[in-house]
Amino acid sequence: VGGRWGSLAVASPVVDLGGGDVRGV
């Protein structure tokens, strides 16, 4: 949950809080 699409974290920080990783945390 939140980190599955780290690459999109920059565009959708609300949907993903990974931080730029493909998996994140």
Secondary structure, 3 states (H helix, E strand, C coil): CCCCCHHHCCCCCCCCCCCCCCCCC
